[in-house]
Amino acid sequence: MNGLIALLGWMILFVLCWPLAIVALLLWPLLWLLSLPLRLVGISVEAVFALLRAILFLPARLLGGGR
């Protein structure tokens, strides 16, 4: 259903303002490539926080706390 709505949105955009639709279609891969380093930083930061959380909760897990 989501894909159908996106396709319908692109069709409406192409009919109403086709230059904007073509520019968006051409710039999308460039924006995706520019966002890759930010995604990698986000994944790394999330991994560091998961490691810190595991280290902080290790004593409680060893003593039988939680489930």
N, C-alpha and C positions, 0 to 999 in steps of 0.2 A: 504494500500500500504506500509506503514511504517513497519508493522509487517512482511510482505512478504520479504522486504529487510533485516530486522534483521534476519529472519530465514535463508535466503540465505547466509548472512554473517556468521552465526554460522555454517552452513553446510560446507562452504569453509574453515573456521578456523579448524573445526573438521577433515576435510580431510587432510589439509596441515600440521597442527600441533596439533594433538589430545591431547597431554599432556597439552599444554597451554590452550586449550578449556576446559578441565576437571578442571584444577586448577581455571580458571576464573569462571566456573560454581559453584565450591565449595566455593570460596571466596566471591562471590557476596552477599549472605545473611549476612555474617560477616561485610562487608563494609557498607551494608545498616543499620545494627544495630548500627555501630559506628557513622554513620552520623545523627542518630535521635536526639541526644542532640544539634548538631549544627543547625538542622532545627528548633528545639524548640526555641533556642536563636534567630534565624533569625525572627521567627514569633513574638516573644516578642518585639524585637527591632522595627519591622515594626509597631506593635500596639502602641508603645510609640510615634513614630514619627507621626502616624495618630492622636493620642490624642493631641500632641503639635500643629499640624497644625490646628486642630479644635478649640483649645483654642485661637490661634493667629488670626484666621479669624472670630471668634465670633463677635467682635465689628462691623466688616464690614457687616456681615450678619444681625445683629440687625439694622443697619442703612440703610439697603436696598441696599447695594452694590451687584454687581454681577448680576445674572439673576433675 
